[in-house]
Amino acid sequence: MNTFRSGFACFVGRPNAGKSTLTNALVGSKVAIMSDRPQTTRHAVRGIVHRPDAQLVVVDTPGFHKPRTLLGERLNDVVRATMTEVDVIAFCVPADEKVGPGDRFIAAELTRLERRTPVVAVVTKSDATSRDGIGRQLLAVSELGDWDEIVPVSATERYQVDVLADVFVARLPAGGPLYPDGELTDEPERVMVAELVREAALAGVRDELPHSIAVVVEEMQAREGRDDLVDVSAVMYVERESQKGIVIGTGGSRLREVGTAARTHIEALLGSKVYLDLRVKVAKDWQRDPKQLRRLGF
């Protein structure tokens, strides 16, 4: 009889290495927000993979980077803490970009880990380059460290996603399920709603804005006398008055687009119609202010 296994695997890598897309592909459902902007992920997001032989909890972490703000330092702390708590670490390097200083920095961090956690190198976005390109990247990644295994994958085409799950599961300890059957994440709904609003806001703002947006859901409850409608009140915080204008757009056009896009995803998440009240406020230089970071959940 096969032994049932359960445990945690986390993705680490520089910003925009494909970690969130791969997390969602493994889970088979959207649990982590995605954007082509670097540093979209701001906390450890857990997604649960249910199999007959195992329960694998994959943890998507913020991009590991050279921090320029207090927020950046906090995000790196999240990554370091997560790496000490999991059974397997997956080091993600995109197939279509040359190995750079950021990858070497992370590789050095991984070799310095105090306890010996298996590290699997994952060459992501394999659909974005040629077979020769993948081969060259596998060789370059192998020279970064002594990895337990190297696996090329494509989350968008599901190439070797199941193989990667097998590689993780083989390294998990024996044990029963950690979460109820059917549960896909342990993220609170309120946090997921805030993230969906932020994802919608990121899908079209100028390059200087992504890191400046934080979202707080202030209220979320079923409307009195209605069991088919949830009222959600959310605030998008930016750092400067000029950014507020960018998010709102001419005559509120941009804010309406964000609200419409976010509402569609929130309704799918909650399984209910949603009335979304979305406002924009300025929290000056919040990324550098410990008090404001705490208030915004960092």
Secondary structure, DSSP 8 states (H G I E B T S, - for coil): ----EEEEEEEEESTTSSHHHHHHHHHTS--S---SSTT---S-EEEEEE-SSEEEEEEE-------SSHHHHHHHHHHHHHHTT-SEEEEEEETTS---HHHHHHHHHHHT-SS---EEEEEE-GGGS-HHHHHHHHHHHHTT---SEEEE-BTTTTBTHHHHHHHHHTTS-B---SS-TT--B---HHHHHHHHHHHHHHSS--TTSGGG-EEEEEEEEE-TT-SSEEEEEEEEEESSHHHHHHHH-GGGHHHHHHHHHHHHHHHHHHTSEEEEEEEEEE-TTGGG-HHHHHHTT-
